[in-house]
Amino acid sequence: MQEAQKFHSLLEDELDVLLLTPNKIEIMHTFVKEYSRIWAQKEMEFWIALQEKIKKSYLDAGFIFLDHYSIWVDEDGKARKAEDVLDAIEFKRNKTYENIIGFELQRECPSGVSQHIELYQYSNKFYIYISFLEAKGDEIAIDKNIQSYFASYTFFKPHNRLIKFKNLIFYSPIQEAPSYELFDAKKFDEHLDAISQEIKDVIQTICILRSSLSVSF
């Protein structure tokens, strides 16, 4: 933090000098363009690592992976190339609205009800959103019995929305302080482990609900 403040102070002091030459302006312009790409690369690494970390848990529970935010697969359902994923992340993060990035897990039930776990980062929060939908697409409210199971989680909020990890922030132009520590391998793994464990707990809880509460999903 002290190094960042020192650099910021130095940059302010030298800004007038930097702006005097076209060459230096060109260098700064190139750096600004590449900065968002660097963050897109790190964010892509995080989402791919997260999906791999929870893959066995959600597959064993009968969930499938869905690209709800049009990042990971193309219109034909084929996996996008890495460069295309980076383009999609960079494009979304440079928007001031609808800059949601993540993925969804879904399980279709014999009763016709589908279970959804949406994982995404928007603004300055990481969201885990649980919902149960009827075949016609109407959302089913989480009743008191189900709420009691999720109430023990620190991220539980009303209206089916579960929120945690407010300190995990990816880059966008409107963010004053994204999570720079993601570029530290140890901190990256700590965030990854914490979020993946939380998701595994949610999946396990849904499985418990199915067996012990005889809920019609």
Secondary structure, 3 states (H helix, E strand, C coil): CHHHHHHHHHHHHHHHHHCCCHHHHHHHHHHHHHHHHHHHHHHHHHHHHHHHHHHHHHHHCCCEEECCCCCCECCCCCECCHHHHHHHHHHHHCCCCCCCEEEEEEEECCCCCEEEEEEEEECCEEEEEEEEECCCCCEECCCHHHHHHHCCCCCECCCCEEEECCCCCCCCCCCCCCCHHHHCHHHHHHHHHHHHHHHHHHHHHHHHHHHHCCCCC
